[in-house]
Amino acid sequence: MKAKVYITPKQGILDPQGVAIERSLPALGFEGVANVRVGKYIELELPAGDGAADEVDKMCHKLLANPIIEDFRFELETE
């Protein structure tokens, strides 16, 4: 089973990478882009089972994301 984890800064948390990208895009001809947020994408292979979603949620809370300043979501794919 594959888990795809998406982690982004919470709204209201300063995102310096997102700000830098947002400010640079007009110089490249991309106008009107706003609220750029930069995050992380993590793929995990784990054993299939009924508790997979709970395990990934625990991994995110304990290690992969900082729940104080980051939001996360994940998708599970069976192969």
Backbone as XML, in Angstrom:
<?xml version="1.0"?>
<chain id="A" units="angstrom">
  <residue number="1" name="MET">
    <atom name="N" x="0.847" y="-1.160" z="0.000"/>
    <atom name="CA" x="0.000" y="0.000" z="0.000"/>
    <atom name="C" x="0.899" y="1.231" z="0.000"/>
  </residue>
  <residue number="2" name="LYS">
    <atom name="N" x="0.472" y="2.260" z="-0.718"/>
    <atom name="CA" x="1.227" y="3.502" z="-0.787"/>
    <atom name="C" x="0.429" y="4.613" z="-0.123"/>
  </residue>
  <residue number="3" name="ALA">
    <atom name="N" x="1.122" y="5.400" z="0.689"/>
    <atom name="CA" x="0.527" y="6.591" z="1.283"/>
    <atom name="C" x="1.209" y="7.810" z="0.682"/>
  </residue>
  <residue number="4" name="LYS">
    <atom name="N" x="0.396" y="8.778" z="0.270"/>
    <atom name="CA" x="0.909" y="10.052" z="-0.231"/>
    <atom name="C" x="0.510" y="11.119" z="0.779"/>
  </residue>
  <residue number="5" name="VAL">
    <atom name="N" x="1.516" y="11.782" z="1.353"/>
    <atom name="CA" x="1.285" y="12.756" z="2.412"/>
    <atom name="C" x="1.624" y="14.150" z="1.886"/>
  </residue>
  <residue number="6" name="TYR">
    <atom name="N" x="0.702" y="15.091" z="2.076"/>
    <atom name="CA" x="0.871" y="16.480" z="1.650"/>
    <atom name="C" x="0.881" y="17.366" z="2.897"/>
  </residue>
  <residue number="7" name="ILE">
    <atom name="N" x="1.956" y="18.139" z="3.070"/>
    <atom name="CA" x="2.122" y="18.964" z="4.258"/>
    <atom name="C" x="2.315" y="20.420" z="3.818"/>
  </residue>
  <residue number="8" name="THR">
    <atom name="N" x="1.535" y="21.334" z="4.404"/>
    <atom name="CA" x="1.641" y="22.751" z="4.075"/>
    <atom name="C" x="1.585" y="23.583" z="5.364"/>
  </residue>
  <residue number="9" name="PRO">
    <atom name="N" x="2.157" y="24.788" z="5.311"/>
    <atom name="CA" x="2.043" y="25.656" z="6.493"/>
    <atom name="C" x="0.572" y="26.018" z="6.737"/>
  </residue>
  <residue number="10" name="LYS">
    <atom name="N" x="0.201" y="26.132" z="7.990"/>
    <atom name="CA" x="-1.164" y="26.549" z="8.321"/>
    <atom name="C" x="-1.384" y="27.979" z="7.856"/>
  </residue>
  <residue number="11" name="GLN">
    <atom name="N" x="-2.649" y="28.319" z="7.590"/>
    <atom name="CA" x="-2.982" y="29.700" z="7.254"/>
    <atom name="C" x="-2.567" y="30.587" z="8.421"/>
  </residue>
  <residue number="12" name="GLY">
    <atom name="N" x="-1.997" y="31.718" z="8.099"/>
    <atom name="CA" x="-1.553" y="32.636" z="9.129"/>
    <atom name="C" x="-0.109" y="32.439" z="9.549"/>
  </residue>
  <residue number="13" name="ILE">
    <atom name="N" x="0.494" y="31.329" z="9.152"/>
    <atom name="CA" x="1.907" y="31.071" z="9.455"/>
    <atom name="C" x="2.739" y="31.624" z="8.302"/>
  </residue>
  <residue number="14" name="LEU">
    <atom name="N" x="3.776" y="32.385" z="8.615"/>
    <atom name="CA" x="4.637" y="32.960" z="7.599"/>
    <atom name="C" x="5.249" y="31.851" z="6.745"/>
  </residue>
  <residue number="15" name="ASP">
    <atom name="N" x="5.194" y="32.026" z="5.421"/>
    <atom name="CA" x="5.753" y="31.069" z="4.473"/>
    <atom name="C" x="6.738" y="31.816" z="3.578"/>
  </residue>
  <residue number="16" name="PRO">
    <atom name="N" x="8.006" y="31.982" z="4.009"/>
    <atom name="CA" x="8.961" y="32.775" z="3.251"/>
    <atom name="C" x="9.208" y="32.249" z="1.834"/>
  </residue>
  <residue number="17" name="GLN">
    <atom name="N" x="9.205" y="30.924" z="1.659"/>
    <atom name="CA" x="9.394" y="30.366" z="0.313"/>
    <atom name="C" x="8.216" y="30.736" z="-0.584"/>
  </residue>
  <residue number="18" name="GLY">
    <atom name="N" x="7.016" y="30.644" z="-0.058"/>
    <atom name="CA" x="5.834" y="31.004" z="-0.827"/>
    <atom name="C" x="5.850" y="32.475" z="-1.215"/>
  </residue>
  <residue number="19" name="VAL">
    <atom name="N" x="6.262" y="33.339" z="-0.286"/>
    <atom name="CA" x="6.340" y="34.776" z="-0.555"/>
    <atom name="C" x="7.370" y="35.049" z="-1.651"/>
  </residue>
  <residue number="20" name="ALA">
    <atom name="N" x="8.527" y="34.399" z="-1.576"/>
    <atom name="CA" x="9.573" y="34.604" z="-2.581"/>
    <atom name="C" x="9.093" y="34.181" z="-3.964"/>
  </residue>
  <residue number="21" name="ILE">
    <atom name="N" x="8.411" y="33.059" z="-4.043"/>
    <atom name="CA" x="7.885" y="32.595" z="-5.328"/>
    <atom name="C" x="6.827" y="33.553" z="-5.845"/>
  </residue>
  <residue number="22" name="GLU">
    <atom name="N" x="5.920" y="33.972" z="-4.977"/>
    <atom name="CA" x="4.847" y="34.884" z="-5.371"/>
    <atom name="C" x="5.403" y="36.202" z="-5.909"/>
  </residue>
  <residue number="23" name="ARG">
    <atom name="N" x="6.455" y="36.701" z="-5.296"/>
    <atom name="CA" x="7.071" y="37.952" z="-5.743"/>
    <atom name="C" x="7.857" y="37.779" z="-7.039"/>
  </residue>
  <residue number="24" name="SER">
    <atom name="N" x="8.367" y="36.592" z="-7.301"/>
    <atom name="CA" x="9.180" y="36.352" z="-8.497"/>
    <atom name="C" x="8.358" y="36.062" z="-9.746"/>
  </residue>
  <residue number="25" name="LEU">
    <atom name="N" x="7.182" y="35.521" z="-9.600"/>
    <atom name="CA" x="6.378" y="35.112" z="-10.759"/>
    <atom name="C" x="6.053" y="36.263" z="-11.715"/>
  </residue>
  <residue number="26" name="PRO">
    <atom name="N" x="5.695" y="37.463" z="-11.242"/>
    <atom name="CA" x="5.415" y="38.542" z="-12.192"/>
    <atom name="C" x="6.613" y="38.891" z="-13.088"/>
  </residue>
  <residue number="27" name="ALA">
    <atom name="N" x="7.824" y="38.793" z="-12.557"/>
    <atom name="CA" x="9.019" y="39.064" z="-13.357"/>
    <atom name="C" x="9.177" y="38.058" z="-14.489"/>
  </residue>
  <residue number="28" name="LEU">
    <atom name="N" x="8.555" y="36.905" z="-14.334"/>
    <atom name="CA" x="8.616" y="35.862" z="-15.368"/>
    <atom name="C" x="7.385" y="35.889" z="-16.268"/>
  </residue>
  <residue number="29" name="GLY">
    <atom name="N" x="6.533" y="36.884" z="-16.083"/>
    <atom name="CA" x="5.363" y="37.028" z="-16.939"/>
    <atom name="C" x="4.102" y="36.358" z="-16.427"/>
  </residue>
  <residue number="30" name="PHE">
    <atom name="N" x="4.110" y="35.914" z="-15.188"/>
    <atom name="CA" x="2.938" y="35.259" z="-14.607"/>
    <atom name="C" x="2.258" y="36.222" z="-13.642"/>
  </residue>
  <residue number="31" name="GLU">
    <atom name="N" x="1.252" y="36.923" z="-14.131"/>
    <atom name="CA" x="0.567" y="37.938" z="-13.338"/>
    <atom name="C" x="-0.643" y="37.342" z="-12.615"/>
  </residue>
  <residue number="32" name="GLY">
    <atom name="N" x="-1.000" y="37.960" z="-11.505"/>
    <atom name="CA" x="-2.231" y="37.612" z="-10.818"/>
    <atom name="C" x="-2.157" y="36.399" z="-9.899"/>
  </residue>
  <residue number="33" name="VAL">
    <atom name="N" x="-0.988" y="35.830" z="-9.714"/>
    <atom name="CA" x="-0.853" y="34.675" z="-8.817"/>
    <atom name="C" x="-0.772" y="35.195" z="-7.384"/>
  </residue>
  <residue number="34" name="ALA">
    <atom name="N" x="-1.542" y="34.586" z="-6.492"/>
    <atom name="CA" x="-1.575" y="35.053" z="-5.105"/>
    <atom name="C" x="-1.632" y="33.867" z="-4.145"/>
  </residue>
  <residue number="35" name="ASN">
    <atom name="N" x="-1.297" y="34.139" z="-2.913"/>
    <atom name="CA" x="-1.386" y="33.156" z="-1.824"/>
    <atom name="C" x="-0.612" y="31.871" z="-2.109"/>
  </residue>
  <residue number="36" name="VAL">
    <atom name="N" x="0.621" y="32.015" z="-2.555"/>
    <atom name="CA" x="1.462" y="30.849" z="-2.834"/>
    <atom name="C" x="1.897" y="30.236" z="-1.513"/>
  </residue>
  <residue number="37" name="ARG">
    <atom name="N" x="1.729" y="28.936" z="-1.388"/>
    <atom name="CA" x="2.149" y="28.194" z="-0.205"/>
    <atom name="C" x="3.064" y="27.060" z="-0.660"/>
  </residue>
  <residue number="38" name="VAL">
    <atom name="N" x="4.193" y="26.905" z="-0.011"/>
    <atom name="CA" x="5.143" y="25.854" z="-0.340"/>
    <atom name="C" x="5.083" y="24.806" z="0.766"/>
  </residue>
  <residue number="39" name="GLY">
    <atom name="N" x="5.027" y="23.552" z="0.365"/>
    <atom name="CA" x="4.931" y="22.478" z="1.349"/>
    <atom name="C" x="5.846" y="21.314" z="1.016"/>
  </residue>
  <residue number="40" name="LYS">
    <atom name="N" x="5.525" y="20.181" z="1.614"/>
    <atom name="CA" x="6.293" y="18.952" z="1.416"/>
    <atom name="C" x="5.356" y="17.862" z="0.901"/>
  </residue>
  <residue number="41" name="TYR">
    <atom name="N" x="5.928" y="16.957" z="0.120"/>
    <atom name="CA" x="5.209" y="15.787" z="-0.371"/>
    <atom name="C" x="6.049" y="14.574" z="-0.002"/>
  </residue>
  <residue number="42" name="ILE">
    <atom name="N" x="5.438" y="13.605" z="0.652"/>
    <atom name="CA" x="6.147" y="12.404" z="1.100"/>
    <atom name="C" x="5.369" y="11.174" z="0.649"/>
  </residue>
  <residue number="43" name="GLU">
    <atom name="N" x="6.065" y="10.201" z="0.061"/>
    <atom name="CA" x="5.454" y="8.914" z="-0.286"/>
    <atom name="C" x="6.001" y="7.840" z="0.631"/>
  </residue>
  <residue number="44" name="LEU">
    <atom name="N" x="5.120" y="6.989" z="1.108"/>
    <atom name="CA" x="5.498" y="5.894" z="2.005"/>
    <atom name="C" x="4.929" y="4.589" z="1.470"/>
  </residue>
  <residue number="45" name="GLU">
    <atom name="N" x="5.692" y="3.531" z="1.550"/>
    <atom name="CA" x="5.197" y="2.183" z="1.275"/>
    <atom name="C" x="4.981" y="1.511" z="2.631"/>
  </residue>
  <residue number="46" name="LEU">
    <atom name="N" x="3.803" y="0.947" z="2.833"/>
    <atom name="CA" x="3.520" y="0.285" z="4.096"/>
    <atom name="C" x="2.650" y="-0.941" z="3.861"/>
  </residue>
  <residue number="47" name="PRO">
    <atom name="N" x="2.643" y="-1.846" z="4.817"/>
    <atom name="CA" x="1.835" y="-3.055" z="4.655"/>
    <atom name="C" x="0.349" y="-2.711" z="4.583"/>
  </residue>
  <residue number="48" name="ALA">
    <atom name="N" x="-0.359" y="-3.413" z="3.720"/>
    <atom name="CA" x="-1.806" y="-3.214" z="3.604"/>
    <atom name="C" x="-2.479" y="-3.722" z="4.874"/>
  </residue>
  <residue number="49" name="GLY">
    <atom name="N" x="-3.541" y="-3.062" z="5.256"/>
    <atom name="CA" x="-4.270" y="-3.482" z="6.443"/>
    <atom name="C" x="-5.317" y="-2.465" z="6.822"/>
  </residue>
  <residue number="50" name="ASP">
    <atom name="N" x="-6.215" y="-2.878" z="7.681"/>
    <atom name="CA" x="-7.306" y="-2.001" z="8.098"/>
    <atom name="C" x="-6.821" y="-0.792" z="8.888"/>
  </residue>
  <residue number="51" name="GLY">
    <atom name="N" x="-5.699" y="-0.883" z="9.553"/>
    <atom name="CA" x="-5.218" y="0.208" z="10.384"/>
    <atom name="C" x="-4.247" y="1.145" z="9.684"/>
  </residue>
  <residue number="52" name="ALA">
    <atom name="N" x="-4.118" y="1.036" z="8.356"/>
    <atom name="CA" x="-3.122" y="1.842" z="7.639"/>
    <atom name="C" x="-3.380" y="3.336" z="7.793"/>
  </residue>
  <residue number="53" name="ALA">
    <atom name="N" x="-4.614" y="3.767" z="7.663"/>
    <atom name="CA" x="-4.926" y="5.194" z="7.764"/>
    <atom name="C" x="-4.572" y="5.726" z="9.156"/>
  </residue>
  <residue number="54" name="ASP">
    <atom name="N" x="-4.878" y="4.956" z="10.176"/>
    <atom name="CA" x="-4.560" y="5.367" z="11.543"/>
    <atom name="C" x="-3.050" y="5.458" z="11.733"/>
  </residue>
  <residue number="55" name="GLU">
    <atom name="N" x="-2.310" y="4.517" z="11.164"/>
    <atom name="CA" x="-0.856" y="4.522" z="11.287"/>
    <atom name="C" x="-0.251" y="5.745" z="10.604"/>
  </residue>
  <residue number="56" name="VAL">
    <atom name="N" x="-0.708" y="6.065" z="9.411"/>
    <atom name="CA" x="-0.186" y="7.231" z="8.693"/>
    <atom name="C" x="-0.524" y="8.506" z="9.464"/>
  </residue>
  <residue number="57" name="ASP">
    <atom name="N" x="-1.727" y="8.588" z="10.005"/>
    <atom name="CA" x="-2.113" y="9.747" z="10.804"/>
    <atom name="C" x="-1.175" y="9.909" z="12.004"/>
  </residue>
  <residue number="58" name="LYS">
    <atom name="N" x="-0.867" y="8.822" z="12.675"/>
    <atom name="CA" x="0.050" y="8.868" z="13.817"/>
    <atom name="C" x="1.446" y="9.297" z="13.377"/>
  </residue>
  <residue number="59" name="MET">
    <atom name="N" x="1.915" y="8.782" z="12.230"/>
    <atom name="CA" x="3.233" y="9.168" z="11.713"/>
    <atom name="C" x="3.293" y="10.670" z="11.462"/>
  </residue>
  <residue number="60" name="CYS">
    <atom name="N" x="2.233" y="11.200" z="10.895"/>
    <atom name="CA" x="2.181" y="12.635" z="10.601"/>
    <atom name="C" x="2.217" y="13.459" z="11.884"/>
  </residue>
  <residue number="61" name="HIS">
    <atom name="N" x="1.432" y="13.053" z="12.864"/>
    <atom name="CA" x="1.394" y="13.800" z="14.127"/>
    <atom name="C" x="2.704" y="13.712" z="14.902"/>
  </residue>
  <residue number="62" name="LYS">
    <atom name="N" x="3.381" y="12.566" z="14.837"/>
    <atom name="CA" x="4.574" y="12.359" z="15.655"/>
    <atom name="C" x="5.879" y="12.763" z="14.975"/>
  </residue>
  <residue number="63" name="LEU">
    <atom name="N" x="5.942" y="12.727" z="13.623"/>
    <atom name="CA" x="7.224" y="12.946" z="12.973"/>
    <atom name="C" x="7.148" y="13.749" z="11.676"/>
  </residue>
  <residue number="64" name="LEU">
    <atom name="N" x="6.272" y="13.374" z="10.784"/>
    <atom name="CA" x="6.305" y="13.939" z="9.435"/>
    <atom name="C" x="5.892" y="15.403" z="9.376"/>
  </residue>
  <residue number="65" name="ALA">
    <atom name="N" x="4.946" y="15.806" z="10.188"/>
    <atom name="CA" x="4.463" y="17.190" z="10.193"/>
    <atom name="C" x="4.571" y="17.760" z="11.600"/>
  </residue>
  <residue number="66" name="ASN">
    <atom name="N" x="4.614" y="19.066" z="11.673"/>
    <atom name="CA" x="4.556" y="19.756" z="12.958"/>
    <atom name="C" x="3.130" y="20.296" z="13.083"/>
  </residue>
  <residue number="67" name="PRO">
    <atom name="N" x="2.248" y="19.602" z="13.792"/>
    <atom name="CA" x="0.836" y="19.988" z="13.832"/>
    <atom name="C" x="0.573" y="21.388" z="14.398"/>
  </residue>
  <residue number="68" name="ILE">
    <atom name="N" x="1.555" y="21.990" z="15.045"/>
    <atom name="CA" x="1.380" y="23.336" z="15.578"/>
    <atom name="C" x="1.385" y="24.363" z="14.445"/>
  </residue>
  <residue number="69" name="ILE">
    <atom name="N" x="2.250" y="24.164" z="13.447"/>
    <atom name="CA" x="2.372" y="25.151" z="12.368"/>
    <atom name="C" x="2.054" y="24.601" z="10.983"/>
  </residue>
  <residue number="70" name="GLU">
    <atom name="N" x="1.793" y="23.294" z="10.877"/>
    <atom name="CA" x="1.547" y="22.699" z="9.565"/>
    <atom name="C" x="0.236" y="21.919" z="9.544"/>
  </residue>
  <residue number="71" name="ASP">
    <atom name="N" x="-0.428" y="21.961" z="8.389"/>
    <atom name="CA" x="-1.575" y="21.102" z="8.118"/>
    <atom name="C" x="-1.096" y="19.949" z="7.261"/>
  </residue>
  <residue number="72" name="PHE">
    <atom name="N" x="-1.777" y="18.817" z="7.356"/>
    <atom name="CA" x="-1.434" y="17.707" z="6.486"/>
    <atom name="C" x="-2.697" y="16.970" z="6.072"/>
  </residue>
  <residue number="73" name="ARG">
    <atom name="N" x="-2.576" y="16.294" z="4.972"/>
    <atom name="CA" x="-3.608" y="15.361" z="4.500"/>
    <atom name="C" x="-2.866" y="14.242" z="3.797"/>
  </residue>
  <residue number="74" name="PHE">
    <atom name="N" x="-3.541" y="13.104" z="3.671"/>
    <atom name="CA" x="-2.887" y="11.989" z="2.994"/>
    <atom name="C" x="-3.922" y="11.184" z="2.222"/>
  </residue>
  <residue number="75" name="GLU">
    <atom name="N" x="-3.392" y="10.449" z="1.249"/>
    <atom name="CA" x="-4.199" y="9.538" z="0.437"/>
    <atom name="C" x="-3.566" y="8.170" z="0.522"/>
  </residue>
  <residue number="76" name="LEU">
    <atom name="N" x="-4.380" y="7.149" z="0.564"/>
    <atom name="CA" x="-3.890" y="5.781" z="0.532"/>
    <atom name="C" x="-4.251" y="5.147" z="-0.809"/>
  </residue>
  <residue number="77" name="GLU">
    <atom name="N" x="-3.282" y="4.483" z="-1.401"/>
    <atom name="CA" x="-3.507" y="3.791" z="-2.676"/>
    <atom name="C" x="-3.149" y="2.329" z="-2.509"/>
  </residue>
  <residue number="78" name="THR">
    <atom name="N" x="-4.047" y="1.476" z="-2.933"/>
    <atom name="CA" x="-3.722" y="0.058" z="-2.979"/>
    <atom name="C" x="-3.227" y="-0.243" z="-4.375"/>
  </residue>
  <residue number="79" name="GLU">
    <atom name="N" x="-2.260" y="-1.114" z="-4.471"/>
    <atom name="CA" x="-1.667" y="-1.393" z="-5.776"/>
    <atom name="C" x="-2.150" y="-2.678" z="-6.345"/>
  </residue>
</chain>
